């Protein structure tokens, strides 16, 4: 189950913060913290840490380096040194993967079936928000097998 609490006027609004919650059977991610079961009766809380360069005595320039959980690197910026913001990194990554797919070097980066299913969910969220009623969706024929 996931929740992404984002309002229409939140973009570029420093008074409105984001809230992300992803829950599973072994724990949850809430914003920048992971709470999980690592063994019987063992619950661990760990922060997701974004490493940014360019702070304090780091003279490398402002850039996202990586995101870690403990000693594990979960994400590494594929465009180091270019000083892209998060959105530019995401768009550049998608374009790079799309070019590789066009050269038949990999699977499609965001298959049309997945995009259609995601849009169906977005439409259901909008409908539920505007009517105040629950809206159910299903896996449509176009997304079968994904």
N, C-alpha and C positions, 0 to 999 in steps of 0.2 A: 504494500500500500504506500502511496506517496502523496505528499501535499506540498504544493508550491504556492505560497500565499503572495500574490503579486497583483496589485491594483492598477487600474488604468492610469492614474496620475503618479505612479511610483517612479517612472523613468526619470532619471536625473533629479530626483527629489530626495535631498539628504534627510528630510524628516520622516520618510517612509523607508524602513529597512526591509530586507528580504527575510523570508523564513522558509526553510526547507526542512521537511521531515520525510524520511524514507524508513519504513518499518518492515522488518522481516521476521521470520521465525526464530532467528538467533540473535536479534538485536535491532538497533536502529542507528541512523545517522540523523542528527539534529543540528542543522547549521554546520558548524565546524567541529563537531564532536561525534565520535563513534562509541557506542555502548554495545558490547557484544559478550556472548558466552564463549569463553575459551576452553572450558572444561566443565565437568559436573560441579555445580554450585560455585563457579568462578566467573564473576562478572567484572569486566575490565572497561574502563573509560579512557579513551585516548583522543587527543586533539588531532585534527587534520591541520598540518602546518604548511603554510605557503612560504616558500623562501623567495624573497625579493632581493635583488642586488641593488646597490646604489644607496644604501643606508649607512649612517654613521661613518666609519672609516673605510667602507667598501667603495672604491673609486671606479668600479666597473661600469657605472651608469645604471639607471633605473631599468629593471627588467625582471620578469618572472623567470625564476630558475626551475623550481619544481614544487610539487606538493607531496608531502610525506605523511605516513602514519607510523609513528615509532621510527624504526630504522629501515622501513620499506618505502621506496620511492614509488608512489602510485601514478604519478604523472610527471613527465618532463617536457618542458617547452621545446617543441621541435624547431623553433625559429629563434634561437638564442642570439642576443646582440642586436636584434632589429627593434627592440623596445616597443613591440606591439602590445596593445591592451588586450584583454581577454576576448573581446568580440573579434578583433582582427586576427588573433591566433586561431580562433575557431573557424572563421571564414577561410583563412589561408590554408588551414588543414583540410577543410572540405574541398577546396579547389585543387589542392595537390593530389588528394586521393581520387578526385574526379578525373584529373588528367591521367593518372596511372590506370584507372579503369578504362578510359578511352583507348589507351595503348594496350589493353587486355592484359595488364600486369597484376590485377587484383579484382576482387568482387566489387560490385557497386558500393559506394560509400554510404548511401542512404537510399535503399531501394524504394521505388515508387509505391509498392504495396505498403511498406512501413509508413511512408509519408501520408498516404491516404487514410490508414488506420489512425495515425496520430491526429490528423485533421478532424476525423470523425469524433474523436475524444474531445478535442478542443471545442467543436461545435456543441457537443453535449454539455460541456462545462458552461459555456455561454448561455445555453438554454436553461440550465438549472439555476444559474445566477440570476437570470432575468425573470424566471417564473417562480423561483423559490421552491420548486418541486424536484424530487429526485429524477434523474434521467439515466436510463440503462442503455448500454451499448453491448454489442457482441462482436466477435471476430468475424468480419465479413469475408465473403468468398474470395475477394482479391488478396486477402492477407493469409489465406489458408496455407499452411506449411512454413510460415515465417515465425 
